[in-house]
Amino acid sequence: MVNFDQLWTRHLILFVVILIIYFISEARGAWQDSVKAKVVSKLQEHKVDKFLGNQTHSDHFKLLERDGNYLLVGTKNIVYNISLATLQEKKRLEWFSSEDDTKVCRVKGKSEDECQNYIRVLALKSDSVLFVCGTNAYKPVCRDYNQTENEYKYIEEHSGEGLCPYDPNHNSTAVFAGPVNHRTDGDLYVATVAQFSGADPLIYRKPLRTEQFNLKHLNSPNFVSSLHHEDYVYFFFRETAVEYINCGKTVYSRVARVCTKDKGGPHKYRDRWTSFLKARLNCSVAGEFPFYFDEIQSTSDIIEGFYHGRKSKIIYGVFTTPVNSISGSAVCAFRLDDILDTFDGPFKWQEDINSNWLPYQNSKVPEPRPGQCVNDSRTLPEMTLNFIKDHTLMDKAVPAYWSQPLILHTGFGYRYTYITVDPQIETVDGRKYDVLFIGTDAGKVIKAINAGTASSDNKVVPVIIEEIIVFQNQAPITSLLVNNFAFQLKLIVVSQDEIYSIPLHDCERYALTCSECVALQDPYCAWDENRQRCTSSEPRGWFHGKFVQNIFHGWDDRCPEAELGTETTSTTTNAPTCPPCPLECACPSTEGTRNVTEHELGQPPNSEGSSGGLYSHHQASRHGGDKEGDTVSTVDSKPRDNGAMTGAATGYVGMYTAETLAIAVTTSIVTSLVVGFISGYIFSRRCRNDDVDSPYDDGHYLEQPHRSGPLCQETTHLNHGEGFLSPGTNNKPINLVLNVPPRNGSGKNANSSADNKPAQKVKKIYL
């Protein structure tokens, strides 16, 4: 007969094995370990320039254009021209809505604040002509201005329909581009929404536009940015995915393109794009079931540089999860070549409204191939134009460069909002790194790099160098701009009501020793052996051999390890001594003590990082409060000048990988639970009190040998195989209903299959 206890135990063991394998496989995934900032700092007021605009009301700042050493900022009723070096206003363009337009806007139900003229589109047609578009109290209007040294002079006015949104809160983007690199020969390409209700999104260049009210072209998009490169203009946006509509509603990130040579088609297609195509952007954590960051928020310009030994053009983007899901943000990069390959790949189509979206057969694609640049689009056959009308979506998604996100952040503290890049910063060893500046919705700027960029393989080594608290009121950051003109090395940070200019780096503030300086892993900073200080390369050139820097490892043999040992002895008083150990030894935390790490004990840190080449930045912190203007460190810290504290004393600390930690923790927890459960189960079965009297345990079902022992002297005739209750002397009423088959004279079951007789009715016995 079947031993149900053994069967149950086998199933339990099998379940535990499957559970352990599952956790191991999850640990081997592409999730990054928790990468903490090496330095968390507050701004030093004397190093910050500010522009506050009109302080009586909200300005709704939007960076529109950079004009040499000046920045053009659109606000409510004003365009500010401010100096990039000092953020001082040079001149302004004032443009208020007319009284009649304001009255009509109020009659339509809009508030007084909404019925203003918000400048949202601006382009430099030439060195002297400025093209400006504003919402104009929900009646978009564009104007040409002639700019002189000290003022702007009005020239003429045009309708802004299709060029500027009605609502200032609608996301829109514009770029001035053309077939040649002369502004006078170019055109304005705009992605925005038309109509008062904002129900008509479009990508527009006079007179061409996307199909109106065609969900296969645009479906409730939020436009993020636009770029011009060679023959194409690219638009980045997020929209409701039409290919997912039969399964529910979700948002996908897109990249779309149009050809600058596109002149529309013949006859009825003369005002429609003949080259409009779009594709999905895939920013996800790989696995059997990928985890997607589906909502793009911002992109960088096209960055040209060397990555893994080859020259590439890439675009960085910030992506987030939906607001009602797991809160997460990621930075992904995309090669321009991969985007082009996707647009040259198969199309996606739907046979009818109830069908799935599938790849379209290449053999059925008409010639010339739809979506390509041609000499004269007005000569295209009608078959090609009909095809592009219903087949704008590409089947394959654009893969992320490095096949995974570069930076991940999960949690409800903040979300990424904007990104800008200081490209190809050369280090002491001649390698180049892109320095990423990421804005958040909590007023912080994250400074990060991929330390594995210069390696020969596809390794991603995320390093968060600094987390800068810019806006104390946690105002969301809406724009960022790197200003490295004339070696000023400033970062422009914009919120709706304030504009700050902060340093790109502050090497001496965060590091006083060689080890601290190298541990920052900041491409801007290196240890000057001659002057014995952590310094930066102001002219973007190093004198090789006089500076110590190691971006990949975060430590260097030329930095004496005795510094760390001396520091540890001097800063630890009246504290228990930690013996050497392979991992971080956490001494009991008391005032004036701090944790001792493997790095400080004279062991070089592990340079490989975690699984998949991802570093796990675990840091030990010194106890102490923060003061206004301090730099709050998340790694080993000590006081700095101006009250600052640095986080570079230990730099990267060699730890076990996330895979090892996950396996160890999971195995120990599951093993403890299983062993405890099985032990308790067996003990309870073997050693329970015989306090139930049952007349149906007569020894005919299973023969159970007599058990003896100090723990089981009273446990006799326990029927473990079938689980029947053993007889006892304490006859207590038990509310049970048992279905027991009747027996024949030989003691066999009357309905046993061995008798080969029809089964008898079951007899119910109530106890």
C-alpha positions, 0 to 999 in steps of 0.5 A: 500500500502507499505510504502517504507520509513518504510520498508527502515528504518526497513532494516537499523535498522536490518543492524545496529543490525547485524553490532553491533553483528558482531563487538561484536563477533569479539571482543570476538575472540581469538585475543590478545590485544596489548601487549607492552614491559614493557621495551625497552632497548639498550645494555650497552657496558660494559656488552656485549661480541662480536665476529666479525670473519673475518671483511674483508667480510661477514662470514655467521655465523651459529651455528652448535654445542655446545661442552661443554663450547665451541661453534662451528660456521660454516662460509665461509671456517672456523669453529670457536671454541669459548668460551661461557663465553667470546666469545674468539676464542680457535681454528679454522678449516680452509677448503678452496675449491680446485682451480679446484672446484672453477674454475668449479663453476665459469664456471657454472655461480656462483660468486666468493663469492658463489664459496667458502666452506660454512660449514653448517653441523657438528656433534660430532661423539665422543669426539675426532672425528668431522664430517664436511660438506661444500658446497665446491664451489657447490660440497658438500664434508664431512670430518672427523677431529680428534680434539686435545686440540689446533688443528684439524687434517684431517682424510678422505673425503667423498662425501657430496651429500645428506648431505649438500646443494649446495647453502649456502642459502638453508635451511638445518638441521641435527641431529646426533642420533641413537637407543641408546644414544651413539654417536658412535652408531648413524647416521646423519639425514639430511634434505636438497636439492640435485642437483646443481639446488636444485630441489631434496629435501630429508630427508636422512640417509645413505642409506635411503631417501624420494621418489625422485620427489614425491610431496606427500613426499616433495614439495619445502620445507624449512627445519627449525630444527630437533629433536631426541626423543626416537625412532623417529627423527622429522623434522620441515619445511614449504612447498607448500601444495599439498592438497591445489593444486586444490584451488591455492597455499599456504604454510603450516607448517609441522612436519615429522618423521622417525624411527631410527630403519628403515632399509628400505624395501625389494628389490626395497624399500631397499633405501626408508623410510618405516616410513616417515609420515608428518602432518600439524602444526596448529598455528592460531587464532581460530574463525569461519574463523581461521586466520593462521600463516602458515610459520614456522621459528624456533623451540625450543628444547623439553621442559619438565615441569609442565603446568597447574598442569601436566607434559608435553613435549612441543615444541615452534615454531615461525610462520609468515604470508606470506610476501605478506599478512597481516604482522604478527608473532606468537609463538605457542607451541605443545605437543609431545603427540599431535604430536604422536596422530596425527600420530596415526590418520587417513591418508589423501588421494586423489582418483585421481588428480582432487579429493578432499583430504579426510580422508582415511578409517581406515578399509582399512589401511593395517597391520602392520600400516604404519609409525610405528617402527618395529623390522625389516622393511625389512620384511614388506609386499609390501602392506604396503610399497605401501601404505606408498608411496602414503599416507604420509600425516595425515588427522588431523593437530597438535593442538596448546597447549593452543588452541591459540598462546602465543604471537602475533605481527602484523605490519610492524616493524619486524617479528619473526625469531628465538626462544630459551627457558630458561625452567622452571625458578622457582619463589619465590612461587615455580611455574615455567615458561618458559622464551622465547627469540624471535629473529626478522629481525630488530635486536631485541630480545623479552623476554616474558613469558606466565604468565598463565602457572602455573594457573589451567585452560588453560589461556594464559596471555602473558607478554612481559618483555623486548624488547632489541635492540641488533644490531643497524644496524637492522641485522636479528637475525639468531640464539639464544642460552641460556648459563646458564652454571656455572650460567653465564646466558648469551644469545648468539645472532647471525646475519650473521656477528656478535655474541653477548653475552648479560645478560639474565636479568638486574633486578637492572637496570630496578627497584629501588623499590619493586613495580617496581620490581614486576611489571616487571613480570620477573621470574629472578627478585624479590625484596629482602626485606633484602637488599632492592633491585631488585635482581635475583636468581643466583643459581636458588634457592630462600630463601622463605619469604625474596623475593617479586615476583608475576608473574601472577598479576604484583603487590603485597600487600607487596609493599607499595602503598605509594611509587607510590603516593609519586612518582606521587606527586614528579614528577608532577609539575605545572600540572593540577590535575586529579580527581579519575576516574575508568580508566586512567586519561590523564592530559594535557601533559606538560614538567615535567608531566606524566599520573596518573593511577588507580594504582597510585591512590591507586587502585589495578589493575584488575588481570583478564586481558582481555577476554579469560585471555589475558592481555592488557598492556596499559602504560603511558609514561613520556615525554623526549628524548632518549640518546645512551645507554638509556632504553626507557620505554613504561610504567611509567618511571623515570631516572635510573643509567647509564642513563637507564629508567625503565618501571616498576613503575606502572606495570600492569594497570587495564583497560577495556577489549578489548571486552568492548572497541570494543563494546563501540566504535562500538556502539557509532560510529554506533549509531551516524551514524544511528541517524544522517542519519535518522534525516537528512533524515526525516528533509530533507523530511519534510522540503524541499522547494516546488520548483518542479511543478508536475501535477500528485499529485492530492491527489488520491494516498494517502491522506496526512493531512495538516502539520503545524508548525514553520518548516513546514508551506509551506510543504503541500500534501507531498506524503511520501508514494510514493515519488512523487514530490509536486506541486509548483509555480516555474515551472522549467524544470526537466529532468525526464522520468516517467512511469505513468499508465493511469487512467479511469474515476473513478480515478483508475488505468486502469491496476489495478488488481482490474479491473481484465482486461488485463494490458494496455501499459505504457504511457511515459510522458516526462517533 
